[in-house]
Amino acid sequence: MKIADSIDKTYMPSEDEAFMNERQRDYFRRKLLAWKDEILRESRETLVALQSENENHPDIADRASSETDRAIELRSRDRQRKLISKIDSALQRIEEGVYGFCEETGEPISLKRLDARPIATLSVEAQERHERREKIYRDD
């Protein structure tokens, strides 16, 4: 029996248990791996669709529309490629035992935040401070 087979699929991390215990780490590892698999599957489907759509549109408007759709899809895939890198970093942090802790303060990131955004590296408060600083410098 694989480890994944013995894990309760209905488990949800709780504030009532030790933060980032083995069960929570397994939960987030599975969540991140499933997310990565989904992105990779979508990427393969996109590649197949882009290769099969290699048609010449006689109408210039159809051709322009097709090129625009293609450019949007490629931009989306590039964003997802960057997301896979962040997922891989989060998986590495799980292995190193630092996953779930704010990179800025060292404090635990809330389980609700991690469940909503499992690649989070900052607590809500640290993220808000970061965004405020970013806005100040951007507005200058």
The first five atom37 places (N, CA, C, CB, O) and aatype in JSON, in Angstrom:
{
  "aatype": [12, 11, 9, 0, 3, 15, 9, 3, 11, 16, 18, 12, 14, 15, 6, 3, 6, 0, 13, 12, 2, 6, 1, 5, 1, 3, 18, 13, 1, 1, 11, 10, 10, 0, 17, 11, 3, 6, 9, 10, 1, 6, 15, 1, 6, 16, 10, 19, 0, 10, 5, 15, 6, 2, 6, 2, 8, 14, 3, 9, 0, 3, 1, 0, 15, 15, 6, 16, 3, 1, 0, 9, 6, 10, 1, 15, 1, 3, 1, 5, 1, 11, 10, 9, 15, 11, 9, 3, 15, 0, 10, 5, 1, 9, 6, 6, 7, 19, 18, 7, 13, 4, 6, 6, 16, 7, 6, 14, 9, 15, 10, 11, 1, 10, 3, 0, 1, 14, 9, 0, 16, 10, 15, 19, 6, 0, 5, 6, 1, 8, 6, 1, 1, 6, 11, 9, 18, 1, 3, 3],
  "atom_mask": [
    [1, 1, 1, 1, 1],
    [1, 1, 1, 1, 1],
    [1, 1, 1, 1, 1],
    [1, 1, 1, 1, 1],
    [1, 1, 1, 1, 1],
    [1, 1, 1, 1, 1],
    [1, 1, 1, 1, 1],
    [1, 1, 1, 1, 1],
    [1, 1, 1, 1, 1],
    [1, 1, 1, 1, 1],
    [1, 1, 1, 1, 1],
    [1, 1, 1, 1, 1],
    [1, 1, 1, 1, 1],
    [1, 1, 1, 1, 1],
    [1, 1, 1, 1, 1],
    [1, 1, 1, 1, 1],
    [1, 1, 1, 1, 1],
    [1, 1, 1, 1, 1],
    [1, 1, 1, 1, 1],
    [1, 1, 1, 1, 1],
    [1, 1, 1, 1, 1],
    [1, 1, 1, 1, 1],
    [1, 1, 1, 1, 1],
    [1, 1, 1, 1, 1],
    [1, 1, 1, 1, 1],
    [1, 1, 1, 1, 1],
    [1, 1, 1, 1, 1],
    [1, 1, 1, 1, 1],
    [1, 1, 1, 1, 1],
    [1, 1, 1, 1, 1],
    [1, 1, 1, 1, 1],
    [1, 1, 1, 1, 1],
    [1, 1, 1, 1, 1],
    [1, 1, 1, 1, 1],
    [1, 1, 1, 1, 1],
    [1, 1, 1, 1, 1],
    [1, 1, 1, 1, 1],
    [1, 1, 1, 1, 1],
    [1, 1, 1, 1, 1],
    [1, 1, 1, 1, 1],
    [1, 1, 1, 1, 1],
    [1, 1, 1, 1, 1],
    [1, 1, 1, 1, 1],
    [1, 1, 1, 1, 1],
    [1, 1, 1, 1, 1],
    [1, 1, 1, 1, 1],
    [1, 1, 1, 1, 1],
    [1, 1, 1, 1, 1],
    [1, 1, 1, 1, 1],
    [1, 1, 1, 1, 1],
    [1, 1, 1, 1, 1],
    [1, 1, 1, 1, 1],
    [1, 1, 1, 1, 1],
    [1, 1, 1, 1, 1],
    [1, 1, 1, 1, 1],
    [1, 1, 1, 1, 1],
    [1, 1, 1, 1, 1],
    [1, 1, 1, 1, 1],
    [1, 1, 1, 1, 1],
    [1, 1, 1, 1, 1],
    [1, 1, 1, 1, 1],
    [1, 1, 1, 1, 1],
    [1, 1, 1, 1, 1],
    [1, 1, 1, 1, 1],
    [1, 1, 1, 1, 1],
    [1, 1, 1, 1, 1],
    [1, 1, 1, 1, 1],
    [1, 1, 1, 1, 1],
    [1, 1, 1, 1, 1],
    [1, 1, 1, 1, 1],
    [1, 1, 1, 1, 1],
    [1, 1, 1, 1, 1],
    [1, 1, 1, 1, 1],
    [1, 1, 1, 1, 1],
    [1, 1, 1, 1, 1],
    [1, 1, 1, 1, 1],
    [1, 1, 1, 1, 1],
    [1, 1, 1, 1, 1],
    [1, 1, 1, 1, 1],
    [1, 1, 1, 1, 1],
    [1, 1, 1, 1, 1],
    [1, 1, 1, 1, 1],
    [1, 1, 1, 1, 1],
    [1, 1, 1, 1, 1],
    [1, 1, 1, 1, 1],
    [1, 1, 1, 1, 1],
    [1, 1, 1, 1, 1],
    [1, 1, 1, 1, 1],
    [1, 1, 1, 1, 1],
    [1, 1, 1, 1, 1],
    [1, 1, 1, 1, 1],
    [1, 1, 1, 1, 1],
    [1, 1, 1, 1, 1],
    [1, 1, 1, 1, 1],
    [1, 1, 1, 1, 1],
    [1, 1, 1, 1, 1],
    [1, 1, 1, 0, 1],
    [1, 1, 1, 1, 1],
    [1, 1, 1, 1, 1],
    [1, 1, 1, 0, 1],
    [1, 1, 1, 1, 1],
    [1, 1, 1, 1, 1],
    [1, 1, 1, 1, 1],
    [1, 1, 1, 1, 1],
    [1, 1, 1, 1, 1],
    [1, 1, 1, 0, 1],
    [1, 1, 1, 1, 1],
    [1, 1, 1, 1, 1],
    [1, 1, 1, 1, 1],
    [1, 1, 1, 1, 1],
    [1, 1, 1, 1, 1],
    [1, 1, 1, 1, 1],
    [1, 1, 1, 1, 1],
    [1, 1, 1, 1, 1],
    [1, 1, 1, 1, 1],
    [1, 1, 1, 1, 1],
    [1, 1, 1, 1, 1],
    [1, 1, 1, 1, 1],
    [1, 1, 1, 1, 1],
    [1, 1, 1, 1, 1],
    [1, 1, 1, 1, 1],
    [1, 1, 1, 1, 1],
    [1, 1, 1, 1, 1],
    [1, 1, 1, 1, 1],
    [1, 1, 1, 1, 1],
    [1, 1, 1, 1, 1],
    [1, 1, 1, 1, 1],
    [1, 1, 1, 1, 1],
    [1, 1, 1, 1, 1],
    [1, 1, 1, 1, 1],
    [1, 1, 1, 1, 1],
    [1, 1, 1, 1, 1],
    [1, 1, 1, 1, 1],
    [1, 1, 1, 1, 1],
    [1, 1, 1, 1, 1],
    [1, 1, 1, 1, 1],
    [1, 1, 1, 1, 1],
    [1, 1, 1, 1, 1],
    [1, 1, 1, 1, 1],
    [1, 1, 1, 1, 1]
  ],
  "atom_positions": [
    [[0.83, -1.18, 0.0], [0.0, 0.0, 0.0], [0.89, 1.25, 0.0], [-0.95, -0.01, 1.22], [1.81, 1.37, 0.8]],
    [[0.57, 2.18, -0.92], [1.32, 3.44, -0.99], [0.87, 4.36, 0.14], [1.11, 4.13, -2.37], [-0.23, 4.22, 0.68]],
    [[1.73, 5.31, 0.48], [1.39, 6.28, 1.53], [0.12, 7.03, 1.15], [2.56, 7.27, 1.75], [-0.74, 7.26, 2.0]],
    [[0.0, 7.42, -0.12], [-1.17, 8.18, -0.56], [-2.46, 7.4, -0.34], [-1.03, 8.54, -2.04], [-3.5, 8.01, -0.08]],
    [[-2.42, 6.06, -0.43], [-3.61, 5.25, -0.23], [-4.07, 5.28, 1.22], [-3.34, 3.82, -0.67], [-5.26, 5.12, 1.5]],
    [[-3.14, 5.47, 2.14], [-3.5, 5.43, 3.56], [-3.92, 6.8, 4.09], [-2.33, 4.92, 4.37], [-4.3, 6.91, 5.26]],
    [[-3.87, 7.83, 3.26], [-4.22, 9.18, 3.7], [-5.73, 9.4, 3.54], [-3.43, 10.25, 2.89], [-6.31, 9.07, 2.51]],
    [[-6.34, 9.95, 4.56], [-7.76, 10.25, 4.55], [-8.01, 11.39, 3.56], [-8.27, 10.62, 5.97], [-7.5, 12.5, 3.75]],
    [[-8.79, 11.13, 2.53], [-9.05, 12.13, 1.48], [-9.99, 13.24, 1.97], [-9.66, 11.45, 0.26], [-10.09, 14.28, 1.32]],
    [[-10.66, 13.04, 3.09], [-11.57, 14.05, 3.6], [-10.91, 14.96, 4.64], [-12.8, 13.4, 4.2], [-11.54, 15.87, 5.16]],
    [[-9.66, 14.7, 4.94], [-8.94, 15.47, 5.96], [-8.82, 16.93, 5.55], [-7.54, 14.87, 6.19], [-8.52, 17.25, 4.4]],
    [[-9.05, 17.8, 6.51], [-8.82, 19.24, 6.34], [-7.97, 19.71, 7.51], [-10.17, 20.04, 6.25], [-8.3, 19.42, 8.66]],
    [[-6.89, 20.44, 7.25], [-6.06, 20.96, 8.35], [-6.89, 21.8, 9.3], [-4.87, 21.79, 7.8], [-7.83, 22.49, 8.9]],
    [[-6.53, 21.73, 10.57], [-7.29, 22.45, 11.59], [-6.34, 23.21, 12.51], [-8.17, 21.47, 12.41], [-5.2, 22.79, 12.74]],
    [[-6.83, 24.34, 13.02], [-6.05, 25.14, 13.97], [-5.87, 24.4, 15.3], [-6.73, 26.5, 14.21], [-5.03, 24.77, 16.11]],
    [[-6.67, 23.33, 15.51], [-6.63, 22.58, 16.77], [-5.46, 21.61, 16.86], [-7.91, 21.82, 16.94], [-5.24, 21.01, 17.92]],
    [[-4.71, 21.45, 15.79], [-3.59, 20.5, 15.8], [-2.27, 21.26, 15.66], [-3.74, 19.46, 14.67], [-2.26, 22.44, 15.32]],
    [[-1.18, 20.57, 15.91], [0.15, 21.2, 15.79], [0.35, 21.7, 14.36], [1.28, 20.18, 16.18], [0.05, 21.0, 13.39]],
    [[0.86, 22.93, 14.25], [1.05, 23.55, 12.94], [2.1, 22.8, 12.13], [1.45, 25.02, 13.1], [3.18, 22.48, 12.64]],
    [[1.77, 22.53, 10.89], [2.62, 21.83, 9.91], [3.11, 20.48, 10.43], [3.8, 22.7, 9.55], [4.27, 20.12, 10.26]],
    [[2.19, 19.76, 11.05], [2.5, 18.39, 11.42], [2.54, 17.55, 10.15], [1.45, 17.82, 12.44], [2.26, 18.05, 9.06]],
    [[2.88, 16.29, 10.27], [3.06, 15.44, 9.08], [1.78, 15.36, 8.25], [3.48, 14.03, 9.49], [1.84, 15.36, 7.02]],
    [[0.65, 15.3, 8.91], [-0.62, 15.2, 8.19], [-0.9, 16.47, 7.38], [-1.77, 14.95, 9.18], [-1.37, 16.39, 6.24]],
    [[-0.61, 17.63, 7.96], [-0.8, 18.88, 7.23], [0.16, 18.98, 6.05], [-0.61, 20.09, 8.16], [-0.22, 19.39, 4.96]],
    [[1.42, 18.59, 6.27], [2.4, 18.62, 5.16], [1.95, 17.71, 4.02], [3.8, 18.2, 5.67], [2.06, 18.08, 2.86]],
    [[1.47, 16.52, 4.36], [0.97, 15.6, 3.33], [-0.21, 16.2, 2.58], [0.57, 14.26, 3.96], [-0.31, 16.07, 1.36]],
    [[-1.11, 16.85, 3.32], [-2.28, 17.48, 2.72], [-1.85, 18.52, 1.68], [-3.17, 18.13, 3.81], [-2.33, 18.52, 0.55]],
    [[-0.94, 19.41, 2.09], [-0.5, 20.47, 1.17], [0.35, 19.92, 0.03], [0.28, 21.54, 1.93], [0.28, 20.43, -1.09]],
    [[1.15, 18.9, 0.29], [1.93, 18.26, -0.78], [0.99, 17.7, -1.85], [2.84, 17.13, -0.2], [1.19, 17.92, -3.04]],
    [[-0.05, 16.99, -1.41], [-1.01, 16.43, -2.38], [-1.74, 17.54, -3.13], [-2.03, 15.52, -1.66], [-1.95, 17.44, -4.34]],
    [[-2.11, 18.58, -2.42], [-2.82, 19.71, -3.06], [-1.94, 20.36, -4.13], [-3.23, 20.76, -1.99], [-2.4, 20.64, -5.23]],
    [[-0.68, 20.58, -3.8], [0.25, 21.2, -4.75], [0.51, 20.29, -5.95], [1.58, 21.54, -4.05], [0.55, 20.75, -7.09]],
    [[0.7, 19.0, -5.7], [0.96, 18.06, -6.81], [-0.26, 17.94, -7.73], [1.32, 16.66, -6.25], [-0.1, 17.86, -8.94]],
    [[-1.46, 17.93, -7.16], [-2.68, 17.86, -7.97], [-2.81, 19.12, -8.83], [-3.94, 17.69, -7.07], [-3.2, 19.04, -10.0]],
    [[-2.49, 20.28, -8.26], [-2.55, 21.55, -8.98], [-1.55, 21.53, -10.14], [-2.27, 22.75, -8.02], [-1.87, 21.93, -11.26]],
    [[-0.35, 21.07, -9.86], [0.69, 20.99, -10.89], [0.27, 20.04, -12.01], [2.03, 20.54, -10.28], [0.44, 20.35, -13.19]],
    [[-0.28, 18.88, -11.65], [-0.74, 17.92, -12.65], [-1.82, 18.52, -13.54], [-1.27, 16.65, -11.98], [-1.83, 18.31, -14.75]],
    [[-2.73, 19.27, -12.93], [-3.81, 19.9, -13.69], [-3.24, 20.93, -14.68], [-4.82, 20.59, -12.74], [-3.68, 20.98, -15.83]],
    [[-2.29, 21.72, -14.25], [-1.68, 22.72, -15.13], [-0.96, 22.03, -16.29], [-0.69, 23.62, -14.34], [-1.07, 22.46, -17.44]],
    [[-0.21, 20.98, -15.98], [0.51, 20.26, -17.03], [-0.44, 19.61, -18.03], [1.42, 19.19, -16.42], [-0.18, 19.62, -19.24]],
    [[-1.55, 19.06, -17.54], [-2.55, 18.46, -18.43], [-3.14, 19.53, -19.35], [-3.68, 17.78, -17.6], [-3.27, 19.32, -20.56]],
    [[-3.49, 20.68, -18.78], [-4.03, 21.78, -19.59], [-3.01, 22.25, -20.62], [-4.46, 22.95, -18.69], [-3.38, 22.58, -21.75]],
    [[-1.75, 22.28, -20.25], [-0.7, 22.7, -21.18], [-0.59, 21.74, -22.36], [0.65, 22.8, -20.46], [-0.45, 22.16, -23.51]],
    [[-0.66, 20.45, -22.06], [-0.61, 19.45, -23.14], [-1.81, 19.61, -24.08], [-0.58, 18.02, -22.57], [-1.67, 19.53, -25.3]],
    [[-2.99, 19.85, -23.5], [-4.19, 20.05, -24.32], [-4.06, 21.3, -25.19], [-5.44, 20.16, -23.42], [-4.46, 21.3, -26.35]],
    [[-3.5, 22.35, -24.63], [-3.3, 23.58, -25.38], [-2.33, 23.35, -26.54], [-2.77, 24.69, -24.46], [-2.57, 23.8, -27.66]],
    [[-1.25, 22.65, -26.27], [-0.27, 22.36, -27.31], [-0.9, 21.59, -28.46], [0.91, 21.58, -26.74], [-0.67, 21.9, -29.63]],
    [[-1.7, 20.59, -28.14], [-2.38, 19.8, -29.16], [-3.33, 20.69, -29.95], [-3.15, 18.61, -28.53], [-3.38, 20.62, -31.18]],
    [[-4.09, 21.54, -29.24], [-5.04, 22.43, -29.92], [-4.32, 23.43, -30.82], [-5.88, 23.19, -28.88], [-4.78, 23.69, -31.94]],
    [[-3.21, 23.99, -30.35], [-2.47, 24.95, -31.17], [-1.87, 24.28, -32.4], [-1.36, 25.63, -30.34], [-1.83, 24.88, -33.48]],
    [[-1.41, 23.06, -32.25], [-0.83, 22.34, -33.4], [-1.9, 21.97, -34.41], [-0.1, 21.09, -32.94], [-1.65, 22.02, -35.61]],
    [[-3.08, 21.6, -33.94], [-4.14, 21.18, -34.86], [-4.83, 22.38, -35.51], [-5.17, 20.33, -34.13], [-5.49, 22.23, -36.53]],
    [[-4.69, 23.56, -34.92], [-5.35, 24.75, -35.45], [-4.48, 25.48, -36.47], [-5.73, 25.69, -34.32], [-4.68, 26.67, -36.71]],
    [[-3.57, 24.8, -37.04], [-2.65, 25.41, -37.99], [-3.34, 25.57, -39.35], [-1.36, 24.57, -38.13], [-2.87, 25.06, -40.36]],
    [[-4.45, 26.29, -39.34], [-5.19, 26.47, -40.57], [-4.99, 27.88, -41.12], [-6.68, 26.19, -40.36], [-4.75, 28.83, -40.38]],
    [[-5.08, 27.98, -42.43], [-4.99, 29.29, -43.08], [-6.4, 29.84, -43.22], [-4.28, 29.2, -44.47], [-7.25, 29.25, -43.89]],
    [[-6.64, 30.97, -42.6], [-7.94, 31.6, -42.71], [-7.91, 32.56, -43.89], [-8.32, 32.36, -41.38], [-7.11, 33.49, -43.92]],
    [[-8.78, 32.33, -44.87], [-8.79, 33.23, -46.03], [-9.23, 34.65, -45.66], [-9.7, 32.68, -47.12], [-8.77, 35.62, -46.27]],
    [[-10.1, 34.77, -44.69], [-10.59, 36.07, -44.28], [-9.6, 36.7, -43.31], [-12.0, 35.96, -43.64], [-9.21, 36.07, -42.33]],
    [[-9.2, 37.93, -43.56], [-8.19, 38.59, -42.72], [-8.69, 38.79, -41.29], [-7.81, 39.94, -43.33], [-7.9, 38.71, -40.35]],
    [[-9.98, 39.04, -41.11], [-10.53, 39.22, -39.77], [-10.45, 37.9, -38.99], [-11.99, 39.72, -39.84], [-10.12, 37.89, -37.8]],
    [[-10.77, 36.78, -39.66], [-10.67, 35.46, -39.02], [-9.22, 35.16, -38.64], [-11.21, 34.36, -39.95], [-8.95, 34.63, -37.56]],
    [[-8.3, 35.5, -39.53], [-6.88, 35.26, -39.26], [-6.42, 36.1, -38.07], [-6.03, 35.59, -40.52], [-5.71, 35.6, -37.2]],
    [[-6.82, 37.36, -38.03], [-6.43, 38.24, -36.92], [-7.01, 37.74, -35.6], [-6.9, 39.68, -37.18], [-6.33, 37.74, -34.58]],
    [[-8.25, 37.31, -35.64], [-8.89, 36.78, -34.44], [-8.18, 35.52, -33.95], [-10.37, 36.47, -34.71], [-7.96, 35.34, -32.75]],
    [[-7.82, 34.67, -34.87], [-7.1, 33.43, -34.53], [-5.73, 33.74, -33.93], [-6.95, 32.54, -35.78], [-5.32, 33.11, -32.96]],
    [[-5.03, 34.71, -34.52], [-3.72, 35.09, -33.99], [-3.83, 35.7, -32.6], [-3.04, 36.09, -34.93], [-2.98, 35.45, -31.74]],
    [[-4.86, 36.5, -32.38], [-5.08, 37.1, -31.06], [-5.35, 36.01, -30.02], [-6.26, 38.1, -31.1], [-4.78, 36.02, -28.93]],
    [[-6.23, 35.07, -30.38], [-6.53, 33.94, -29.47], [-5.27, 33.16, -29.14], [-7.58, 33.0, -30.1], [-5.05, 32.78, -28.0]],
    [[-4.45, 32.94, -30.14], [-3.2, 32.18, -29.97], [-2.25, 32.93, -29.03], [-2.52, 31.94, -31.34], [-1.64, 32.33, -28.15]],
    [[-2.13, 34.24, -29.22], [-1.24, 35.05, -28.37], [-1.73, 35.05, -26.92], [-1.16, 36.51, -28.91], [-0.92, 34.95, -26.0]],
    [[-3.03, 35.16, -26.72], [-3.59, 35.14, -25.37], [-3.31, 33.79, -24.71], [-5.11, 35.42, -25.4], [-2.93, 33.73, -23.54]],
    [[-3.51, 32.72, -25.46], [-3.28, 31.37, -24.93], [-1.81, 31.17, -24.57], [-3.72, 30.31, -25.95], [-1.5, 30.57, -23.54]],
    [[-0.92, 31.66, -25.39], [0.51, 31.52, -25.11], [0.92, 32.33, -23.88], [1.34, 31.96, -26.33], [1.75, 31.88, -23.09]],
    [[0.35, 33.52, -23.72], [0.62, 34.33, -22.52], [0.13, 33.62, -21.27], [-0.04, 35.72, -22.64], [0.8, 33.61, -20.24]],
    [[-1.05, 33.02, -21.38], [-1.61, 32.28, -20.26], [-0.72, 31.1, -19.9], [-3.04, 31.79, -20.59], [-0.49, 30.83, -18.72]],
    [[-0.21, 30.4, -20.88], [0.68, 29.26, -20.64], [1.99, 29.73, -20.0], [0.98, 28.52, -21.97], [2.55, 29.02, -19.16]],
    [[2.46, 30.9, -20.38], [3.69, 31.42, -19.77], [3.47, 31.71, -18.29], [4.17, 32.7, -20.51], [4.33, 31.42, -17.46]],
    [[2.31, 32.29, -17.96], [1.97, 32.53, -16.55], [1.9, 31.21, -15.79], [0.63, 33.29, -16.43], [2.35, 31.12, -14.65]],
    [[1.34, 30.2, -16.42], [1.23, 28.91, -15.75], [2.59, 28.24, -15.6], [0.29, 28.0, -16.54], [2.82, 27.51, -14.63]],
    [[3.49, 28.48, -16.53], [4.86, 27.96, -16.4], [5.52, 28.56, -15.16], [5.7, 28.26, -17.68], [6.2, 27.87, -14.41]],
    [[5.31, 29.85, -14.95], [5.85, 30.52, -13.76], [5.18, 29.98, -12.5], [5.66, 32.04, -13.86], [5.82, 29.86, -11.46]],
    [[3.9, 29.67, -12.59], [3.17, 29.12, -11.45], [3.73, 27.74, -11.08], [1.66, 29.02, -11.77], [3.85, 27.42, -9.9]],
    [[4.07, 26.94, -12.07], [4.67, 25.62, -11.8], [5.98, 25.79, -11.03], [4.91, 24.84, -13.11], [6.28, 25.01, -10.14]],
    [[6.74, 26.8, -11.38], [7.99, 27.07, -10.67], [7.7, 27.4, -9.2], [8.75, 28.23, -11.33], [8.43, 26.95, -8.31]],
    [[6.64, 28.18, -8.94], [6.26, 28.51, -7.56], [5.76, 27.27, -6.82], [5.17, 29.61, -7.55], [6.02, 27.11, -5.63]],
    [[5.04, 26.41, -7.53], [4.57, 25.16, -6.91], [5.77, 24.29, -6.53], [3.61, 24.39, -7.86], [5.82, 23.73, -5.44]],
    [[6.72, 24.19, -7.46], [7.93, 23.41, -7.17], [8.69, 23.98, -5.96], [8.86, 23.38, -8.39], [9.21, 23.22, -5.15]],
    [[8.73, 25.3, -5.85], [9.39, 25.93, -4.7], [8.65, 25.59, -3.41], [9.45, 27.47, -4.88], [9.28, 25.33, -2.38]],
    [[7.32, 25.6, -3.46], [6.53, 25.26, -2.27], [6.77, 23.81, -1.88], [5.03, 25.51, -2.52], [6.9, 23.5, -0.69]],
    [[6.84, 22.91, -2.85], [7.12, 21.5, -2.56], [8.5, 21.35, -1.93], [7.03, 20.65, -3.86], [8.7, 20.54, -1.02]],
    [[9.46, 22.13, -2.41], [10.81, 22.1, -1.84], [10.79, 22.6, -0.4], [11.77, 22.96, -2.68], [11.48, 22.04, 0.46]],
    [[9.99, 23.65, -0.13], [9.89, 24.16, 1.24], [9.28, 23.11, 2.17], [9.06, 25.45, 1.27], [9.65, 23.02, 3.34]],
    [[8.33, 22.32, 1.64], [7.76, 21.24, 2.46], [8.86, 20.26, 2.84], [6.61, 20.51, 1.7], [8.96, 19.84, 3.99]],
    [[9.68, 19.89, 1.86], [10.77, 18.94, 2.11], [11.78, 19.49, 3.11], [11.47, 18.58, 0.8], [12.35, 18.75, 3.91]],
    [[12.01, 20.81, 3.05], [13.0, 21.45, 3.94], [12.42, 21.75, 5.33], [13.51, 22.74, 3.3], [13.15, 22.13, 6.25]],
    [[11.1, 21.59, 5.46], [10.47, 21.84, 6.76], [10.19, 23.3, 7.05], [0.0, 0.0, 0.0], [9.95, 23.66, 8.21]],
    [[10.21, 24.16, 6.04], [9.95, 25.59, 6.26], [8.64, 26.04, 5.62], [11.1, 26.42, 5.72], [8.28, 27.21, 5.7]],
    [[7.93, 25.11, 5.0], [6.65, 25.44, 4.36], [5.65, 25.91, 5.41], [6.09, 24.22, 3.58], [5.57, 25.36, 6.51]],
    [[4.89, 26.94, 5.04], [3.83, 27.42, 5.91], [4.26, 28.52, 6.86], [0.0, 0.0, 0.0], [3.44, 29.06, 7.61]],
    [[5.55, 28.87, 6.83], [6.04, 29.94, 7.69], [6.39, 31.15, 6.83], [7.28, 29.47, 8.5], [6.98, 31.01, 5.76]],
    [[6.02, 32.32, 7.3], [6.25, 33.58, 6.58], [7.74, 33.8, 6.37], [5.62, 34.77, 7.35], [8.52, 33.71, 7.32]],
    [[8.12, 34.09, 5.14], [9.53, 34.35, 4.84], [10.04, 35.62, 5.49], [9.74, 34.43, 3.33], [11.24, 35.77, 5.73]],
    [[9.14, 36.54, 5.8], [9.53, 37.83, 6.36], [9.6, 37.8, 7.89], [8.56, 38.9, 5.92], [10.54, 38.33, 8.48]],
    [[8.59, 37.18, 8.51], [8.51, 37.23, 9.97], [8.85, 35.9, 10.64], [7.13, 37.64, 10.37], [9.17, 35.88, 11.83]],
    [[8.77, 34.81, 9.9], [9.01, 33.49, 10.47], [7.8, 32.92, 11.19], [0.0, 0.0, 0.0], [7.83, 31.79, 11.67]],
    [[6.73, 33.71, 11.27], [5.5, 33.27, 11.92], [4.71, 32.34, 10.98], [4.63, 34.5, 12.33], [4.85, 32.41, 9.76]],
    [[3.87, 31.47, 11.57], [3.04, 30.6, 10.74], [2.07, 31.42, 9.87], [2.25, 29.63, 11.61], [1.5, 32.41, 10.32]],
    [[1.91, 30.99, 8.63], [0.9, 31.56, 7.72], [-0.4, 30.84, 8.06], [1.31, 31.38, 6.17], [-0.39, 29.63, 8.3]],
    [[-1.51, 31.54, 8.08], [-2.77, 30.9, 8.47], [-3.12, 29.74, 7.53], [-3.92, 31.94, 8.47], [-2.83, 29.78, 6.33]],
    [[-3.72, 28.72, 8.1], [-4.12, 27.55, 7.31], [-5.14, 27.94, 6.23], [-4.7, 26.46, 8.22], [-5.13, 27.38, 5.14]],
    [[-6.01, 28.89, 6.56], [-7.0, 29.34, 5.55], [-6.29, 29.95, 4.35], [-8.0, 30.37, 6.17], [-6.66, 29.69, 3.21]],
    [[-5.27, 30.76, 4.62], [-4.51, 31.38, 3.52], [-3.8, 30.31, 2.7], [-3.49, 32.41, 4.06], [-3.83, 30.33, 1.47]],
    [[-3.15, 29.37, 3.38], [-2.43, 28.31, 2.68], [-3.39, 27.43, 1.88], [-1.64, 27.45, 3.67], [-3.04, 26.97, 0.79]],
    [[-4.58, 27.19, 2.4], [-5.54, 26.37, 1.67], [-6.0, 27.1, 0.41], [-6.74, 26.03, 2.57], [-6.18, 26.48, -0.64]],
    [[-6.2, 28.42, 0.53], [-6.64, 29.21, -0.62], [-5.5, 29.45, -1.61], [-7.2, 30.55, -0.15], [-5.72, 29.47, -2.82]],
    [[-4.29, 29.63, -1.1], [-3.12, 29.92, -1.95], [-1.93, 29.13, -1.4], [-2.81, 31.46, -1.98], [-1.1, 29.67, -0.67]],
    [[-1.85, 27.85, -1.77], [-0.81, 26.98, -1.18], [0.63, 27.36, -1.53], [-1.05, 25.58, -1.61], [1.57, 26.8, -0.97]],
    [[0.8, 28.31, -2.45], [2.17, 28.75, -2.78], [2.56, 30.0, -1.99], [2.29, 29.02, -4.28], [3.64, 30.56, -2.2]],
    [[1.69, 30.45, -1.09], [1.95, 31.67, -0.31], [3.25, 31.54, 0.47], [0.77, 31.96, 0.65], [3.55, 30.49, 1.05]],
    [[4.02, 32.61, 0.48], [5.27, 32.64, 1.24], [5.25, 33.72, 2.32], [6.46, 32.88, 0.3], [6.16, 33.8, 3.14]],
    [[4.2, 34.53, 2.31], [4.07, 35.61, 3.29], [2.72, 35.49, 4.01], [4.21, 37.0, 2.61], [1.73, 35.05, 3.42]],
    [[2.69, 35.89, 5.27], [1.42, 35.96, 5.99], [0.59, 37.08, 5.37], [1.65, 36.2, 7.54], [1.12, 37.9, 4.61]],
    [[-0.69, 37.12, 5.7], [-1.55, 38.18, 5.15], [-0.99, 39.55, 5.51], [-2.99, 38.03, 5.69], [-0.94, 40.44, 4.66]],
    [[-0.58, 39.72, 6.76], [-0.08, 41.01, 7.22], [1.21, 41.4, 6.46], [0.19, 40.98, 8.74], [1.35, 42.54, 6.02]],
    [[2.12, 40.47, 6.32], [3.37, 40.75, 5.6], [3.09, 41.02, 4.13], [4.35, 39.56, 5.74], [3.73, 41.89, 3.53]],
    [[2.14, 40.31, 3.54], [1.77, 40.53, 2.14], [1.19, 41.93, 1.97], [0.76, 39.46, 1.65], [1.5, 42.62, 1.0]],
    [[0.34, 42.34, 2.91], [-0.25, 43.67, 2.83], [0.83, 44.75, 2.94], [-1.3, 43.86, 3.93], [0.8, 45.74, 2.2]],
    [[1.79, 44.57, 3.86], [2.9, 45.54, 3.98], [3.69, 45.6, 2.67], [3.83, 45.15, 5.17], [4.06, 46.67, 2.2]],
    [[3.95, 44.43, 2.11], [4.71, 44.34, 0.85], [3.96, 45.09, -0.26], [4.93, 42.85, 0.44], [4.57, 45.85, -1.03]],
    [[2.65, 44.88, -0.35], [1.86, 45.54, -1.39], [1.78, 47.04, -1.18], [0.45, 44.97, -1.44], [1.8, 47.81, -2.14]],
    [[1.71, 47.49, 0.09], [1.69, 48.93, 0.37], [3.01, 49.57, -0.07], [1.45, 49.2, 1.87], [3.02, 50.62, -0.71]],
    [[4.14, 48.91, 0.28], [5.45, 49.44, -0.14], [5.56, 49.47, -1.66], [6.6, 48.58, 0.45], [6.07, 50.43, -2.23]],
    [[5.07, 48.42, -2.31], [5.12, 48.35, -3.76], [4.3, 49.49, -4.37], [4.59, 46.99, -4.25], [4.74, 50.11, -5.34]],
    [[3.13, 49.77, -3.81], [2.27, 50.83, -4.31], [2.93, 52.2, -4.13], [0.91, 50.8, -3.61], [2.86, 53.05, -5.02]],
    [[3.57, 52.41, -2.99], [4.22, 53.69, -2.73], [5.31, 53.94, -3.77], [4.83, 53.71, -1.3], [5.39, 55.03, -4.34]],
    [[6.15, 52.94, -4.03], [7.23, 53.1, -4.99], [6.72, 53.2, -6.42], [8.21, 51.95, -4.87], [7.32, 53.87, -7.26]],
    [[5.62, 52.52, -6.7], [5.05, 52.55, -8.04], [4.42, 53.9, -8.32], [4.01, 51.44, -8.21], [4.45, 54.39, -9.45]],
    [[3.84, 54.53, -7.28], [3.18, 55.83, -7.45], [4.16, 56.99, -7.59], [2.25, 56.09, -6.28], [3.79, 58.07, -8.05]],
    [[5.41, 56.76, -7.2], [6.42, 57.85, -7.28], [6.82, 58.19, -8.69], [7.65, 57.49, -6.5], [7.65, 59.08, -8.9]]
  ]
}
